[in-house]
Structure formats: structure tokens, C-alpha cells
Amino acid sequence: MSRLVIVAILACSAGLAAAEETTVVEDTDASGTIADEIGDQGIGAAVGIAAGGRVTPGGLRIAGDYLYQLSSEDWFDGTASFTFGGGGAACYRDRMDLVVCNHGFTDGGAIEITAGVRRMFASQGKYRPFARAGVGVAIVRFGDDDVSGLAFPLHLGGGVRVAVDPRVAVVAQGEVVAGFGRFNRGLGWEPQLGFALTAGAEFRLP
């Protein structure tokens, strides 16, 4: 009887040790740092600043992301972003009777949907860098000039994730934006060129 009790105690101890080891592997790496696991799907929110000029909008940038795993290193990255800028009228007719706009870096506003791919790189301690590329469709408007248009910007950038929990990471990123847009008031096709810096959080979905 005593042998059965000893065997049972040893079996329970082994089971508890295995469970504890599994938890450690899932939540932390070898150095004790929280593992950054994006998972199959994730969502995020970020806020920052966008800079433009002429007919490229700039100002406060608010964005939401949806991530879906495509491979061991790549995730689809879909973004909905809103840009809220200020500024007054800055369009006029030049000597050739052509409409010219010269808005500031943080003027105008936009609503944009972007589809892109995020490439995740190997973790550097608690930091995990990534690169991102995508193409968007945006509605751009400068209210004081009654100028609006449809833009098709390309996004190239990157950033870093810092895990604060097995399901939560703080994210900072920057990107360059370049493309073209079609505008009213005789402007026609105009270039889009700017950059944005944002920071926020991303959450792993079950």
C-alpha cells in the first residue's frame, strides 16, 4: 500500500512539474522575457502624427489594424485610418490661370483603407522588429478650399513590437507614403508624398 502511495505522489509531482514547465515555455522565453506571439489573428489601435503638404493631408492620425497570418513570417495587415488636420485656404490661380495648392504639413483630412503585408523578423530580446508594405485608397479633403479627391497611396515602413503580456504588445512604427490622387477644381492628377509616425497596442485574438 505504501508503495502505491509513493508512486502516486511521484506521478503527481511529475505532472505538476510538466504543467509548470509548459506554462513557462508558453509565456516567457529562456531569459524570462514575455514571448511575443501574434497568433493567427490580431487587432490593434494606434495614434500619431502624419505630415503631408500641398494636396497630401496631414495632422492627427488615428488607425486600427487587423492582422491575419499568411505564413510563419508574414501577416496580412489591413488598416483603416483617419487623418484630422487644420489649415485655411491655400489654393490660388497662378499666372497661367492654373489652380495651385500649397497646404502645410498638417493641413487637410482623409479617410483611408489600406491592404498590406507585414514581415516579422526574429525577436531581439523583448523587441521584435518588422517591415510593412501596402497600398491604400483614400478620400482626401481640404474644406476651406473646397478641394477633394480620391488618392491611391503606397506605404513603405517598419517598426517594433514589445510584448507586455502573452496576448498584448506595444507597437511603434513609421512609414513613408507616396502615390497619386485625382482632385477637383481643375487640379487633376496630383502627387501624394508624406510620412507618418504612430504608436499603439495590438491584441492577439483567441
Backbone as CSV, one residue per row, in Angstrom:
resi,resn,N_x,N_y,N_z,CA_x,CA_y,CA_z,C_x,C_y,C_z
1,MET,0.838,-1.206,0.000,0.000,0.000,0.000,0.874,1.258,0.000
2,SER,1.935,1.215,0.826,2.825,2.362,0.910,3.527,2.617,-0.418
3,ARG,3.855,1.516,-1.159,4.490,1.700,-2.465,3.558,2.402,-3.433
4,LEU,2.255,2.045,-3.399,1.277,2.697,-4.271,1.170,4.185,-3.954
5,VAL,1.193,4.525,-2.650,1.126,5.931,-2.256,2.336,6.693,-2.769
6,ILE,3.537,6.107,-2.632,4.757,6.757,-3.085,4.724,6.972,-4.598
7,VAL,4.270,5.912,-5.337,4.183,6.029,-6.796,3.204,7.123,-7.197
8,ALA,2.064,7.203,-6.499,1.060,8.232,-6.812,1.604,9.620,-6.565
9,ILE,2.334,9.788,-5.427,2.914,11.100,-5.109,3.930,11.509,-6.162
10,LEU,4.781,10.567,-6.587,5.779,10.867,-7.609,5.127,11.236,-8.933
11,ALA,4.050,10.519,-9.292,3.345,10.801,-10.545,2.725,12.196,-10.520
12,CYS,2.097,12.562,-9.390,1.502,13.899,-9.263,2.571,14.987,-9.356
13,SER,3.710,14.745,-8.700,4.790,15.726,-8.730,5.315,15.913,-10.138
14,ALA,5.461,14.806,-10.875,5.933,14.901,-12.257,4.938,15.657,-13.122
15,GLY,3.650,15.407,-12.891,2.615,16.098,-13.665,2.611,17.587,-13.400
16,LEU,2.737,17.989,-12.123,2.767,19.404,-11.783,3.991,20.087,-12.369
17,ALA,5.131,19.391,-12.338,6.350,19.964,-12.897,6.222,20.176,-14.396
18,ALA,5.614,19.194,-15.086,5.430,19.314,-16.535,4.502,20.461,-16.869
19,ALA,3.416,20.604,-16.103,2.465,21.695,-16.346,3.112,23.046,-16.123
20,GLU,3.933,23.140,-15.041,4.612,24.401,-14.769,5.591,24.747,-15.867
21,GLU,6.319,23.721,-16.386,7.277,23.953,-17.459,6.575,24.409,-18.728
22,THR,5.402,23.807,-19.032,4.631,24.202,-20.212,4.192,25.645,-20.123
23,THR,3.753,26.079,-18.933,3.313,27.457,-18.754,4.457,28.428,-18.977
24,VAL,5.651,28.070,-18.462,6.795,28.946,-18.626,7.175,29.074,-20.087
25,VAL,7.152,27.960,-20.831,7.508,27.988,-22.233,6.523,28.823,-23.030
26,GLU,5.247,28.761,-22.671,4.233,29.478,-23.420,4.290,30.975,-23.170
27,ASP,4.618,31.372,-21.928,4.508,32.776,-21.558,5.817,33.533,-21.625
28,THR,6.955,32.841,-21.488,8.237,33.528,-21.454,9.245,32.784,-22.307
29,ASP,10.337,33.506,-22.639,11.427,32.841,-23.328,12.479,32.437,-22.308
30,ALA,13.661,31.978,-22.794,14.682,31.449,-21.900,15.205,32.488,-20.922
31,SER,15.134,33.752,-21.290,15.643,34.811,-20.414,14.588,35.339,-19.466
32,GLY,13.371,34.786,-19.549,12.295,35.265,-18.700,11.480,36.374,-19.326
33,THR,11.817,36.781,-20.555,11.070,37.825,-21.246,9.756,37.260,-21.763
34,ILE,8.691,38.036,-21.706,7.395,37.593,-22.202,7.471,37.331,-23.689
35,ALA,6.973,36.165,-24.122,7.012,35.820,-25.537,6.062,36.691,-26.330
36,ASP,6.508,37.111,-27.515,5.675,37.925,-28.397,5.036,37.015,-29.439
37,GLU,3.861,36.518,-29.170,3.152,35.642,-30.079,1.958,36.380,-30.666
38,ILE,2.020,36.700,-31.954,0.911,37.408,-32.594,-0.293,36.491,-32.725
39,GLY,-0.034,35.216,-33.051,-1.125,34.279,-33.252,-1.675,34.354,-34.666
40,ASP,-2.720,33.572,-34.920,-3.327,33.549,-36.248,-3.972,34.874,-36.620
41,GLN,-4.561,35.560,-35.640,-5.253,36.813,-35.901,-4.999,37.802,-34.765
42,GLY,-5.067,39.077,-35.100,-4.906,40.102,-34.082,-5.536,41.407,-34.526
43,ILE,-5.780,42.282,-33.573,-6.297,43.619,-33.858,-5.443,44.638,-33.111
44,GLY,-5.449,45.878,-33.597,-4.656,46.907,-32.943,-5.246,48.282,-33.147
45,ALA,-4.768,49.220,-32.358,-5.167,50.619,-32.473,-3.939,51.480,-32.216
46,ALA,-3.833,52.581,-32.956,-2.661,53.443,-32.826,-3.050,54.894,-33.056
47,VAL,-2.228,55.790,-32.520,-2.432,57.227,-32.705,-1.066,57.861,-32.938
48,GLY,-1.038,58.920,-33.735,0.234,59.571,-34.015,0.044,60.804,-34.874
49,ILE,1.056,61.095,-35.666,1.066,62.303,-36.477,1.412,61.938,-37.909
50,ALA,0.725,62.565,-38.865,1.034,62.411,-40.284,1.441,63.767,-40.832
51,ALA,2.421,63.776,-41.710,2.888,65.012,-42.326,2.729,64.912,-43.833
52,GLY,2.169,65.971,-44.429,1.953,65.973,-45.870,2.455,67.258,-46.492
53,GLY,1.549,68.002,-47.118,1.914,69.235,-47.803,1.285,69.275,-49.180
54,ARG,1.047,70.479,-49.687,0.374,70.683,-50.978,-1.022,70.050,-50.933
55,VAL,-1.242,68.919,-51.602,-2.549,68.257,-51.525,-2.437,66.890,-50.855
56,THR,-1.376,66.672,-50.086,-1.248,65.475,-49.253,-1.670,65.844,-47.837
57,PRO,-2.684,65.187,-47.274,-3.182,65.591,-45.958,-2.227,65.226,-44.832
58,GLY,-2.292,66.006,-43.763,-1.501,65.730,-42.573,-2.242,66.180,-41.331
59,GLY,-1.753,65.736,-40.177,-2.383,66.088,-38.914,-2.411,64.907,-37.972
60,LEU,-3.382,64.891,-37.081,-3.542,63.790,-36.141,-3.950,62.533,-36.904
61,ARG,-3.265,61.427,-36.655,-3.570,60.161,-37.327,-4.084,59.143,-36.296
62,ILE,-5.256,58.594,-36.553,-5.832,57.524,-35.738,-6.054,56.327,-36.651
63,ALA,-5.591,55.153,-36.232,-5.653,53.982,-37.109,-6.031,52.729,-36.341
64,GLY,-6.691,51.818,-37.028,-6.999,50.497,-36.493,-6.498,49.436,-37.455
65,ASP,-5.941,48.344,-36.920,-5.344,47.284,-37.743,-6.032,45.944,-37.497
66,TYR,-6.041,45.129,-38.548,-6.445,43.728,-38.440,-5.331,42.882,-39.043
67,LEU,-4.832,41.910,-38.292,-3.742,41.051,-38.726,-4.234,39.617,-38.923
68,TYR,-3.778,38.996,-40.013,-4.127,37.598,-40.281,-2.885,36.888,-40.797
69,GLN,-2.530,35.776,-40.175,-1.281,35.095,-40.504,-1.354,34.418,-41.871
70,LEU,-0.335,34.701,-42.707,-0.226,34.097,-44.031,0.835,33.006,-44.084
71,SER,1.897,33.183,-43.318,2.988,32.211,-43.258,3.676,32.361,-41.914
72,SER,4.798,31.658,-41.735,5.496,31.728,-40.447,6.071,33.112,-40.176
73,GLU,6.273,33.928,-41.228,6.878,35.251,-41.049,5.997,36.402,-41.524
74,ASP,4.974,36.097,-42.300,4.170,37.152,-42.930,2.731,37.164,-42.437
75,TRP,2.216,38.367,-42.243,0.819,38.573,-41.846,0.166,39.582,-42.799
76,PHE,-1.077,39.305,-43.194,-1.866,40.339,-43.853,-2.139,41.434,-42.839
77,ASP,-1.985,42.689,-43.277,-2.159,43.832,-42.380,-3.137,44.814,-43.038
78,GLY,-4.369,44.765,-42.598,-5.389,45.678,-43.107,-5.590,46.829,-42.140
79,THR,-5.628,48.057,-42.656,-5.686,49.244,-41.804,-6.779,50.200,-42.264
80,ALA,-7.510,50.714,-41.308,-8.425,51.831,-41.543,-7.878,53.014,-40.762
81,SER,-7.617,54.124,-41.438,-7.005,55.273,-40.773,-7.770,56.550,-41.075
82,PHE,-7.670,57.480,-40.122,-8.337,58.772,-40.219,-7.310,59.856,-39.903
83,THR,-7.231,60.869,-40.776,-6.310,61.980,-40.582,-7.111,63.254,-40.379
84,PHE,-6.807,63.959,-39.284,-7.514,65.192,-38.938,-6.503,66.343,-38.863
85,GLY,-6.523,67.207,-39.883,-5.618,68.348,-39.898,-6.371,69.666,-39.857
86,GLY,-5.663,70.737,-39.847,-6.268,72.071,-39.813,-5.922,72.842,-41.067
87,GLY,-5.592,74.106,-40.881,-5.184,74.942,-42.006,-6.337,75.648,-42.675
88,GLY,-6.035,76.795,-43.277,-7.025,77.574,-44.000,-6.893,77.400,-45.493
89,ALA,-7.480,78.334,-46.233,-7.425,78.284,-47.690,-5.988,78.489,-48.167
90,ALA,-5.554,77.654,-49.104,-4.180,77.748,-49.602,-4.093,77.444,-51.093
91,CYS,-5.211,77.566,-51.794,-5.218,77.337,-53.237,-5.445,78.672,-53.962
92,TYR,-4.811,78.829,-55.106,-4.927,80.070,-55.875,-4.637,79.764,-57.348
93,ARG,-4.893,80.730,-58.197,-4.589,80.601,-59.618,-3.285,81.343,-59.927
94,ASP,-2.394,80.656,-60.640,-1.117,81.275,-60.975,-1.237,82.104,-62.252
95,ARG,-0.137,82.583,-62.783,-0.146,83.435,-63.967,-0.650,82.718,-65.208
96,MET,-0.578,81.372,-65.168,-1.079,80.585,-66.294,-2.541,80.213,-66.101
97,ASP,-3.161,80.803,-65.088,-4.570,80.545,-64.752,-4.797,79.087,-64.341
98,LEU,-3.763,78.457,-63.771,-3.876,77.100,-63.263,-4.046,77.135,-61.747
99,VAL,-4.853,76.239,-61.220,-5.064,76.172,-59.778,-3.861,75.498,-59.121
100,VAL,-3.300,76.167,-58.135,-2.155,75.645,-57.387,-2.513,75.640,-55.906
101,CYS,-2.216,74.534,-55.219,-2.466,74.428,-53.773,-1.152,74.260,-53.036
102,ASN,-1.020,74.972,-51.933,0.223,74.941,-51.163,-0.092,74.804,-49.675
103,HIS,-0.777,73.729,-49.332,-1.142,73.496,-47.929,0.070,73.089,-47.099
104,GLY,-0.047,73.289,-45.795,1.027,72.963,-44.875,1.119,71.483,-44.553
105,PHE,2.122,71.140,-43.745,2.389,69.746,-43.403,1.240,69.076,-42.645
106,THR,0.481,69.866,-41.885,-0.579,69.271,-41.063,-1.948,69.847,-41.427
107,ASP,-2.180,70.029,-42.714,-3.458,70.538,-43.199,-4.271,69.423,-43.855
108,GLY,-5.588,69.631,-43.885,-6.463,68.709,-44.602,-6.949,67.556,-43.754
109,GLY,-7.609,66.617,-44.410,-8.134,65.438,-43.729,-8.315,64.306,-44.717
110,ALA,-8.383,63.076,-44.203,-8.521,61.916,-45.083,-9.079,60.726,-44.328
111,ILE,-9.756,59.872,-45.077,-10.179,58.546,-44.617,-9.573,57.543,-45.577
112,GLU,-8.875,56.544,-45.051,-8.148,55.618,-45.925,-8.298,54.170,-45.473
113,ILE,-8.393,53.282,-46.457,-8.343,51.836,-46.238,-7.091,51.310,-46.931
114,THR,-6.269,50.570,-46.192,-5.004,50.064,-46.737,-4.934,48.550,-46.585
115,ALA,-4.461,47.880,-47.623,-4.190,46.439,-47.579,-2.694,46.235,-47.749
116,GLY,-2.085,45.521,-46.823,-0.642,45.349,-46.890,-0.182,44.022,-46.319
117,VAL,1.128,43.843,-46.301,1.754,42.649,-45.740,2.811,43.085,-44.747
118,ARG,2.813,42.457,-43.591,3.813,42.726,-42.560,4.751,41.528,-42.456
119,ARG,6.060,41.776,-42.563,7.076,40.736,-42.402,7.702,40.872,-41.013
120,MET,7.513,39.835,-40.200,8.058,39.840,-38.853,9.447,39.223,-38.853
121,PHE,10.381,39.847,-38.139,11.738,39.350,-38.025,11.943,38.699,-36.649
122,ALA,13.080,38.037,-36.496,13.368,37.342,-35.243,13.441,38.339,-34.087
123,SER,12.978,37.898,-32.917,12.994,38.750,-31.730,14.414,39.108,-31.327
124,GLN,14.594,40.352,-30.901,15.858,40.826,-30.349,15.620,41.120,-28.872
125,GLY,15.753,40.097,-28.048,15.375,40.244,-26.650,13.865,40.380,-26.557
126,LYS,13.395,41.443,-25.929,11.958,41.662,-25.814,11.391,42.448,-26.999
127,TYR,12.272,42.850,-27.935,11.834,43.610,-29.098,11.719,42.703,-30.327
128,ARG,10.679,42.943,-31.126,10.512,42.183,-32.370,10.270,43.163,-33.516
129,PRO,11.287,43.394,-34.368,11.128,44.358,-35.465,10.309,43.781,-36.619
130,PHE,9.770,44.667,-37.441,9.021,44.226,-38.603,9.111,45.274,-39.703
131,ALA,8.844,44.837,-40.930,8.732,45.725,-42.085,7.324,45.596,-42.644
132,ARG,6.848,46.641,-43.309,5.475,46.651,-43.790,5.385,47.375,-45.128
133,ALA,4.583,46.827,-46.053,4.314,47.463,-47.336,2.842,47.276,-47.665
134,GLY,2.230,48.302,-48.277,0.815,48.196,-48.604,0.380,49.258,-49.587
135,VAL,-0.837,49.110,-50.083,-1.428,50.083,-50.994,-2.795,50.470,-50.452
136,GLY,-3.138,51.751,-50.563,-4.381,52.229,-49.979,-5.244,52.992,-50.964
137,VAL,-6.479,53.200,-50.539,-7.432,54.063,-51.249,-7.939,55.064,-50.230
138,ALA,-7.838,56.364,-50.550,-8.174,57.398,-49.573,-9.064,58.470,-50.190
139,ILE,-9.990,58.964,-49.383,-10.760,60.155,-49.718,-10.099,61.326,-49.006
140,VAL,-9.642,62.299,-49.764,-8.884,63.439,-49.239,-9.712,64.711,-49.408
141,ARG,-9.681,65.579,-48.386,-10.440,66.829,-48.492,-9.733,67.973,-47.765
142,PHE,-9.776,69.145,-48.421,-9.324,70.402,-47.837,-10.535,71.336,-47.866
143,GLY,-11.233,71.406,-46.738,-12.535,72.049,-46.684,-12.544,73.518,-47.042
144,ASP,-11.572,74.300,-46.562,-11.577,75.746,-46.796,-11.383,76.101,-48.267
145,ASP,-10.813,75.180,-49.030,-10.621,75.415,-50.462,-11.642,74.659,-51.308
146,ASP,-12.510,73.900,-50.648,-13.474,73.068,-51.356,-12.772,72.145,-52.352
147,VAL,-11.621,71.623,-51.928,-10.847,70.689,-52.749,-10.983,69.296,-52.164
148,SER,-11.330,68.349,-53.001,-11.429,66.961,-52.565,-10.970,66.056,-53.696
149,GLY,-10.618,64.827,-53.347,-10.143,63.901,-54.368,-10.022,62.490,-53.846
150,LEU,-9.710,61.590,-54.768,-9.508,60.173,-54.462,-8.042,59.858,-54.693
151,ALA,-7.357,59.373,-53.657,-5.917,59.130,-53.730,-5.607,57.640,-53.606
152,PHE,-4.454,57.267,-54.195,-4.001,55.874,-54.174,-2.555,55.850,-53.680
153,PRO,-2.359,55.927,-52.371,-1.002,55.986,-51.818,-0.393,54.597,-51.585
154,LEU,0.912,54.528,-51.757,1.697,53.350,-51.393,2.355,53.621,-50.043
155,HIS,2.440,52.579,-49.208,3.006,52.708,-47.867,4.215,51.781,-47.723
156,LEU,5.331,52.323,-47.284,6.528,51.542,-47.001,7.075,51.982,-45.649
157,GLY,7.305,51.025,-44.764,7.800,51.394,-43.441,8.136,50.189,-42.596
158,GLY,8.209,50.433,-41.321,8.532,49.374,-40.376,8.397,49.872,-38.955
159,GLY,8.660,48.970,-38.027,8.521,49.338,-36.625,8.995,48.229,-35.721
160,VAL,8.534,48.265,-34.491,8.948,47.279,-33.499,7.792,46.995,-32.549
161,ARG,7.669,45.730,-32.146,6.698,45.302,-31.149,7.416,44.969,-29.852
162,VAL,6.795,45.340,-28.730,7.329,44.991,-27.411,6.209,44.307,-26.636
163,ALA,6.376,43.020,-26.344,5.334,42.262,-25.648,5.261,42.681,-24.184
164,VAL,4.057,42.983,-23.716,3.840,43.294,-22.304,2.985,42.226,-21.640
165,ASP,2.494,41.294,-22.431,1.651,40.191,-21.977,1.651,39.173,-23.121
166,PRO,1.410,37.872,-22.854,1.374,36.900,-23.960,0.388,37.258,-25.064
167,ARG,-0.606,38.100,-24.785,-1.593,38.467,-25.803,-1.607,39.959,-26.156
168,VAL,-0.705,40.730,-25.559,-0.717,42.180,-25.775,0.702,42.661,-26.063
169,ALA,0.838,43.539,-27.057,2.131,44.134,-27.379,1.963,45.622,-27.662
170,VAL,2.950,46.402,-27.227,3.023,47.820,-27.574,3.779,47.927,-28.893
171,VAL,3.270,48.762,-29.799,3.831,48.849,-31.151,4.131,50.298,-31.504
172,ALA,5.299,50.530,-32.091,5.653,51.838,-32.635,6.118,51.634,-34.068
173,GLN,5.675,52.496,-34.984,6.069,52.333,-36.373,6.099,53.660,-37.108
174,GLY,6.837,53.668,-38.198,6.906,54.825,-39.072,6.807,54.364,-40.514
175,GLU,6.347,55.254,-41.387,6.196,54.879,-42.785,6.299,56.103,-43.682
176,VAL,6.702,55.842,-44.922,6.720,56.851,-45.970,5.549,56.567,-46.894
177,VAL,4.862,57.615,-47.324,3.689,57.488,-48.182,3.964,58.198,-49.503
178,ALA,3.702,57.508,-50.619,3.897,58.105,-51.939,2.859,57.540,-52.895
179,GLY,2.320,58.391,-53.764,1.322,57.931,-54.722,0.746,59.095,-55.500
180,PHE,-0.477,58.902,-56.002,-1.150,59.930,-56.782,-2.612,60.012,-56.392
181,GLY,-3.195,61.182,-56.656,-4.610,61.378,-56.398,-5.247,62.221,-57.488
182,ARG,-6.534,62.020,-57.685,-7.292,62.784,-58.667,-8.187,63.765,-57.920
183,PHE,-8.016,65.096,-58.206,-8.700,66.131,-57.444,-9.581,67.001,-58.345
184,ASN,-10.561,67.645,-57.698,-11.483,68.533,-58.413,-10.870,69.925,-58.570
185,ARG,-11.702,70.896,-58.974,-11.318,72.297,-59.171,-10.216,72.464,-60.216
186,GLY,-10.138,71.521,-61.160,-9.167,71.636,-62.230,-7.765,71.183,-61.875
187,LEU,-7.568,70.662,-60.677,-6.229,70.204,-60.279,-5.818,68.943,-61.031
188,GLY,-6.782,68.037,-61.249,-6.464,66.791,-61.938,-5.620,65.871,-61.075
189,TRP,-4.674,65.192,-61.726,-3.792,64.265,-61.005,-2.687,65.029,-60.291
190,GLU,-2.530,64.744,-59.000,-1.508,65.390,-58.190,-0.766,64.334,-57.367
191,PRO,0.528,64.540,-57.118,1.287,63.561,-56.322,0.902,63.601,-54.848
192,GLN,1.051,62.465,-54.201,0.877,62.332,-52.758,2.224,61.931,-52.165
193,LEU,2.709,62.695,-51.217,4.002,62.401,-50.612,4.009,62.875,-49.172
194,GLY,4.307,61.964,-48.250,4.335,62.327,-46.834,4.905,61.205,-45.998
195,PHE,4.774,61.337,-44.692,5.204,60.281,-43.778,4.338,60.321,-42.531
196,ALA,4.385,59.248,-41.761,3.576,59.158,-40.541,4.345,58.396,-39.470
197,LEU,4.142,58.801,-38.221,4.697,58.127,-37.045,3.543,57.844,-36.081
198,THR,3.392,56.581,-35.670,2.302,56.209,-34.774,2.791,55.253,-33.696
199,ALA,2.020,55.168,-32.611,2.287,54.220,-31.535,0.956,53.751,-30.975
200,GLY,0.915,52.498,-30.550,-0.339,51.958,-30.024,-0.141,50.582,-29.442
201,ALA,-1.213,49.799,-29.452,-1.185,48.452,-28.882,-1.877,47.469,-29.821
202,GLU,-1.429,46.219,-29.789,-2.047,45.148,-30.577,-2.400,43.990,-29.668
203,PHE,-3.522,43.337,-29.987,-4.058,42.294,-29.140,-4.261,41.012,-29.952
204,ARG,-3.779,39.922,-29.425,-3.949,38.627,-30.077,-5.367,38.142,-29.866
205,LEU,-6.034,37.705,-30.941,-7.374,37.169,-30.851,-7.310,35.687,-30.506
206,PRO,-8.328,35.166,-29.785,-8.316,33.741,-29.409,-8.296,32.848,-30.635
